[in-house]
């Protein structure tokens, strides 16, 4: 491909398909895109294998929820510092160091499984350490995208980023199911560790001259509470953060109960579990491509509303399904709707927030997203243990639907934000 003379861009055509992938004209973003795709396939393999490992070791919904919850513990004390660090220092360097740390943790878990000494407390400790690394990595990673593509392609890049995350979600669970059945759990964990080399290589080979650094200079850069004050004083970002926080607490932890649905409701094993998670991933990839389109970028208001209401409604339908084909179909639709909500909310927030506060605002957003999802994982696990997986998931879906409708009604500023977002 011939490069443009400005900003390391490659020209793209004027077709609708080209507009869906236009952020890939930036060389650094292309490296990031393919490196992340490879690494995230491994991450999803580990997620599936780890949940299956815990369920095999304990047979407990409570333990599944607990392992997911433990990773949230470091998020709260590290969040504000992580955001300030991301605003003050090189995001590329922060991401490189944290991705390397996560690679080491993956190899440790692989070794524990390979030697046959793994216990639940090992998984809990490693989940805690992984949560600490993610607390420092994720705000920098979220705020890094705009430095790769600029604001003109930010919405498209965020949607494509979501696409690679969920594309990996399609491949990873399917591969994990095959690996667990053929070579055991240690293979999935080891390959996850190897996959981190792709994103580390992408970061290493980026052209530093093309990174559009946006740092907070002077005294303002040391203000740990700057992001919190910005959200508190502006209703549009406040509404976005509240909407996603409630969804993360109530609806997004549904994946914790999928092993139970696979085994007890559908009578399957690791392969069925992987297929169900892959179905959600297929829907999410389709949702990401739709969200990246010029039509969806110009209509964020409609897309955010549709995703926020349809996601929990479809999750409720899945909770009541007992047929394999119907369950796969519902989870495909769940994945699609989930991305309509999450990718659009992320794009809106990053479009609104000032450059010098982006790291700190995104740190709060991400910590609430990840932290409340893990708290929700614990709660839904406890509720499923006390009642049933069906009752727990149905109750969470209904609560999320009501909460989402209430937030959308209370914050008309979200509709205004959708109208004023710059087109891609």
Steps between C-alpha positions, in 0.01 A plus 500: 500500500614853427527725803359847516750776560344607829474318830600157370155447350405273214224637277171314501220505249167670540289187530295414807724199563812716490346746746440213742874425510640851445697513827726232352650763268720595798814282508531495879136405542542214251785362712288543812198340334672178392717472811198537726299249297764232548552573868129514579439159341735367766332701774160356413649150491626557854167643618308197378760253626525671840123497556488134400794424730329663799172324425677163474692559824198616701173442311385825662328805350617692808865426425457604137366834617772535763787454254354768274443731798854474639641666190297811581660558842813683372294722268372739766830603666691508169245672275569867573875448489472302177306782332746767615794285386336454159454876465856581605719232342537304178192281459693276263762424767238439771313255278821317404601443863157386614451267203838342580389450863178331386703270275703383800181429699365289214817290492483447877144366477604274210785360710272436798256305282772310314658381825159401638529705821248773418246583769222757520707731721765514226237621255375758752849644557575517128159660434583768760839573338344505155243751626781724626675489162173571320429794730817668375475377140139563404468879550819553299378257231161672473655848475773380262266450203448872440878544488515245216220638280401848621148611581384488138521119497450437872143364485590265218817382678313432826242292315774307318680452832180351635485284189844347558415440865188309406655342192746343740199402708378293204829322439631469856216299658480261206876439511490470879229236481711297256817542709335410830357185342822400320810625684363629829470837672871577515517529119244783495682688774840455334377617159344806663842589637656460154228716341609805702810513280282628214384814680846557651647481150236739363582758768874460439475555123268804512630826353534726805495811277140422395362467854293809584588535864249680722643546846386704797772751575566703812308484824181375334672179402551411867132546590385147577137607537484705178317226311249445781425873520451518125248215503321643803463842337386389154175313456569333164813311612333442837207331327727285283703382799185423701337312213802276442563453873149363557523277194839371620359418843177337387520364143863461393592231758276253314810319368573366851193277481552372145695189616196403710259552210731298272527205737173490695242654268636382165678182615830586334865539599793729427420494127144620561629772733748616235229498232266714711771755574603500135141571400500810720830594340362465146216734589744743658719507188195577287400768749848651485498517120157660511615750765804589285283589200448864410124460549536382860765762584263776388211350702658427835182602685293231332773236521570560871130485589438187292801320647427597860143367486538198271807357677323410829177406319682242286689378804166432670391298197822295515451425871168333422626293203560126530568416134858509372419674168285764668765562766766553234271739309415700811864532606593617150241776533617575855855554372377734225294713739774510764743661254240750382485623858862474611685615186267796448525608863880481487510700176267769634698540820837528326356749251366723778788493748786755471832357383690586819245313718444197279723261695342586836142494369555169322664359812179567694284366218705183459536434873124528550441285192740225606453535875121493499496217247707294742286601796201399288674169425523428872140602564355302210708198606368524855143548377531201266635287786206605721233458230592384149700626205178570310345704781821696561554590135133588441493726806823676396369554146172652617679727747741616227217572258317717756820678606601576140158641417512722811843643416408572139188681619687702765787617276373665180857632464591161358280574203666839454845338523400261227399785272812708551758222464715570194436275202761254384 
